[in-house]
Amino acid sequence: MDASTLRLLWSVVLENSSESIASLPDSLFVRHFLEQIQTRVYLSSAEQMAMKSYLQTKRPLILEMMQG
C-alpha cells in the first residue's frame, strides 16, 4: 500500500461519523471503508487485502480519531 492510498484512507476516516461506524461489526467496518476508498481509486486484489488487514489492525485507532 502506497502513501497516497494511506492518505486517502485517513481522509475518508475523517469524513465519517463515529456514531454510525463504531457499532459496526469488524467485517462491515472494513467493508464500509474499503467501498468508500474504491469509489475514489482502483485497488488491485493485493491492495484490497492489504487495506483489509490495515483496517482490521487499526480499527481502535480509527475509532479514536473519529471521536476526537
N, C-alpha and C positions, 0 to 999 in steps of 0.2 A: 504494500500500500504506500503510495507516494504522499508527499507533504500536501499537495493541493487537495487530495481526497480527504485527508485528515482535517484540513481547514474547512472544507465543505461540511464534513460531519459535525464539527463543533458549531458551525454557523447554523445548521439545521437544529441542533440541540437547543441553541439559544432562542430559536424561533418558536419552540414548542412550549405548551403549558404543562407544568408538572402535575397538576391535579388529574388530568386525563391519562397521563402516561404512567405515573407512579404505580397505579393499581393494576397495570397490565402484567400478565404472566411473562416469564422470560422470552418465550417464543414469539409472542405478539409484540413485545417491546422491541426485540431485534427486527422483526419484520416491518414494524412501523417505520423505523429509521432507515432501514435498507430500501424500502419502497420510496421514501422521500428523496433519498440520495439518487436512486436510479431514475427518477423523473428529471434529474438535472445532468447526470453524466452516465455514460455506459460503464458498467463494471463487468469484467470477464468473470467466468465462474471461479477462478482462483482468487480474484479480488473480492468477490462476494463472500467466499469462505473466510478470507482474512478479515473482512469487515464484520461478519457474524461473530467471529472469535473475539475481535476487539470490543465489540458492543457488549458481549457477554461478560468479559472481564472488567470492563469499565462502567458497567451499569451503576454501581454505587456512586462513583464519581459524577456520572452524568446526572443522576437524580439530585445529588448535592448541588451541582452547578445550576440546575433548573430551579431549585428552591432559593438559591442565594442570589 
